[in-house]
């Protein structure tokens, strides 16, 4: 039996995710097993998931998946390359034959070709200094192959590119199945046929007891359970989470920060000063952020200060895989 993997967060699960599962089912056949590899309590944005992993997994099954396997937090709370490598390696070790994902544009060969080219590029020190490692690689690709690399200007295309890079590193190759995405990643409004998870999280936070703004974007079989969670207040309040991170970081010294993953190049000192001076979490992040330190990376580092993973744990996890 063929098994097709989808790496996801379903934060929360909505009709766009159900559409992707239906498309995979249509292309792979009714006998194929659709295996979702899903982030658990924390997601790649560097925050807790909006709903707990148990409900998100159950909603994925209601939405057409056959199994949901947790992507461990060490990979879920990684850069795009670490997230992709963890998810793809887990898919391969589970015996999946292919990997599907949604993209704004591009074919499997487009992404695989870019991935092969990227792994042969030499990134000079000047390019590396300008931004994050991922941005440096994208900039180098844009310079070497501007027409092809323009595909990476779309957020889901960038993650698909990382999936392609991870697929090329597997001992047993998986086929790649990028599918046209409906709706845009990160859209902040409602009103289109499909809504982004970002827009839904905001609407649910603003109107937890009134499902009218968002309920049409939730799979019908999932609606009662999801509305129960909102009514109970069983979802993440990101403002309170920010207070928790800020409180924790007022207790940490630069030396303690230095022992955590991603606190390199003296960033622990900048981080310490920001949390000493800032009134809240968002203000502290604004004081720290530069072009080199992307907001998503800083949010993941905020999660590290709470979860306290050692650098050794992260290094061993990346080397061994899930």
N, C-alpha and C positions, 0 to 999 in steps of 0.2 A: 504494500500500500504506500502511495506517495504521501509524504508529509511536507507541508509548506509552512515556513515560519514567517511570522510578522512580529517585528520588534516594536513595542508600543509602550505608551504610558496610560492612555485612556483616562485622562485627567480633566474632566470626567468622560465616560463613554457616551458617545452621541451618535446621531444618525450618519454623520460622515464616516465614522469608524465602521458602523454596520455596513455602509455602502462598500467600503474597501473589502470587508470580509466576503460580501456577496460577489464582488468582482473576482476575487481569488477563487471562490467556489465555482463560479461560472467557467473560469479558464482552466481550473485544475480537475474538475469533475466531482461528482457527488461522493465518490469513494475516497477522495483525498482527505487526509487529516490536516486541519488548520490549527497550528500550534502558535499561540501567542506568547512571546517572551516579554514580560511586563515588569517595569520598575515597581518596586514595592512601596515602602513607607515614604521614601524620598524620591524625587524626580530629578532629571538632568538640569533643570533650571536652578537647582541648588536649594530647593524648598521641600517641605513635606507635601505629599500629594493632597489634593483637595478633599478627597474621600479616602477611607482606608482601603488597603489592598484587597481585603476579602470581598467587599462589595464590588469593587471595580472588576475583580476576576469573575465574580458571579454574573455581572452585567455583560461581560464579554462572551460568556457561555450562552446567555440569553440572546445575545446578538449574533450568534452563529459560529463561534469558535468551538473547537473540540477539546482543547486543553489550554491551560494557562500555567506557565512556568515562571517563577520569579527570577528576575535579573538581580543578582546581589547588589547591595548598595555601593560596594566599592567600584562597580562599573557604572551603575546608574548615576552616581555622583562624580562623573568624570567628564573630561572634555569630550567633544563630539567623536574624536578618534578613539578614545578609551571606551566610551559608551558603545560605539559601533563594533569595536573588536570584541568586547565582552559578549554582546548580543549575538554576533555572527558565530563566534567560537562555540557558544552554548548551543546554538541551532545545529551546528555541524556535529557536536558531540551527542546531541539527542537523536541524530540520524535523519535530520531533515534533508531533503534533496534540493530544495529551492528556498529562496528568500524573496518576499514581496514587500513593496513599500509604495507609498503615494508620492508623486512628484508633480511639480508644476509643468515640467517639460523634460525631454530627453529620453533616450532609449538605453537599454542595458549596455550596448556596445559603446555608446557615448561615455557613460560613466566608467566603464572598465578601461577604455582607452585613456581617459584622463587619469585614472588611477595608476596605470602602467607608466605614463609619462611623469606623474608626480614623484614616483619612487625612484626615478633616475635623475631628478633635478638636484643641483647643488644650490643650497640657499646661502648666500653670502652673509657675512656679519652685519652689513649695513641694512639689508632687508630684514634680517632677524630682529634688529633693534627697534624697528618701527612699530611692531605690534606683537600679538600673540603668535605662537608657533603655527596655529592653523591659518591665521591671517597671512603670515609670512609665506606659507606654502601656496596659498591662493594667489598672492601677489606675484610670486615667481611663475606660477602657471599662466597668469594673465599676460606676463611679459613674454613667455615662451610661446604660448598658443592662444592669443587673445580671442579669436573667433570661437574656438571650442570651449575655453574656460569661462566665457561669458555666461554659460549655463549655470555656473556656480553662484551667480548673483541672487538666486532664489534660495530661501532658507531650507526648504525640504530637499532641493537639489544638492545642497551642500552636505546634508546628512546622507543622502543616497551615494554621494561621492565617497564618503567615509565607509559606508557599507561595502562599496566596490573594492576599496583598498583592503578591507578586512577579508573579503572573499578571496582575494588573490593570495592571501597568506595561509589559507587553510590547506591541510594535506589532502583532503578529499574535497574537490571543487563542488560548490553548490551553484545551480543556475540562478540568475538574477532576474527578477520580474518587477521592474518599476511600472506603476500604473498611473494614469492621469488623475491628478487630485482634483476634487470638487471643492471650491472655496480656497481662500488664502490663509496660510499660517499666520497667526497673530492678529487677524482682523479683530477690531475692537467693537464692532457693531453687530446687531441682529437685523434680520430682514431679508437676507438672501436665502437660497434653497438650503444651503448648509451653513452652519456657524462654526467658528473656531472655538477650541476649548478655552482660550483666553477670554473671549467674549462671554461664554457661558459661565465661567467662574465668577466674572464680575457681576453678571446679572443675578446669579444665585446668591452671591454675597449681599447684594443690594436688596433683593426681594426673596428671602428664603421661604416665606410663607405664602407667596403668591407666584404660582407657576406660570402665569400667563405670558410673561416676556420670553420664556425659554422652553416651555414644556413641549412645544412642537418639534424641537430639535433633539428630543430624547426618545429613544426606541420605546414603542408603546408598552411592551412587556416589562420594561425597566422602570417606567414612570412611578408606579406605586412605591417601590422600594426606595428609589432616589428621593421622592418627595418626603417619605418617612424620615430619612436621614437629615434632610434640611429642616424639617419641623422639629426634630430632636436637637438641632444645633450640632449634629455630629459631622462637622466639616471644619476645615482649617480656617481660622481667622488669621490672615497673614499679618495684620497689624499686631496682634498679640504675639505671634511668632517672632516678629521683629523685636518686640520688647524683650522677649526671652533671650534672643541672641545678643542684644545690646547689654543686658544684665550680666550674662556670662562673660562677655568680653571686657567688662570693667573689672573683672577678677583676675584676668590672665596677664602675665608679664611677657615682654618680648622673648625671653628665654623659653617660656612654655610654648609660645606661638611657633618658635623656630623649629620645634620638634614635630610639628604637624605637616602633612603633605601640602605642597604648593607654596609654602611660606619660604621663598627663596629671594636672593638678591637684595636682602635687607628690607623686604616688604613688611616683615614683622614690626619694624620700628614705625613705619608709616601707618600701619594698621593700629598699633597701640596708641599713637598720638591722636588718630581720628576718633577712636572710641573714647578717649579721654576728653576731647573737645566737643564732640557732637551731642546733640540733644536726643537723637533717636537713631535707629538702625539705618533708615534711608539716608539721613544726613551724613552719617559716617561713611556709607558707601560712596556718596558723591564726593567726599573729601579724598577718598582713596583712588577712585577711578581715574585712569589715564587711557590713552589709546593702547598701550601695552597690556593693561590689565582690564580685560573686558568685564562688563557688569555680571555676566553669567558666571565667570570664573570667581569673582568676589563672592557671589551668593553661595557657590559651592564651598568656598573657604569658610564662610559663616557657618555652614552645616558641619564642617570639620571641627570647628571650635566647640560644637555641642557634642558630637559623636566621638571625638577624640581618637580617630584611627591613627595608628603609627605609620610613619613613612615606610617602615619595613613591611607592614601588612599590605600596603598599596603596591609596593614594588613586587612583592612575591605574588600578589593576585594577578598583576598584569603579566608576569612571566609565566605563571602556571595556567592562567585562564580559569573560567568557572568549571 
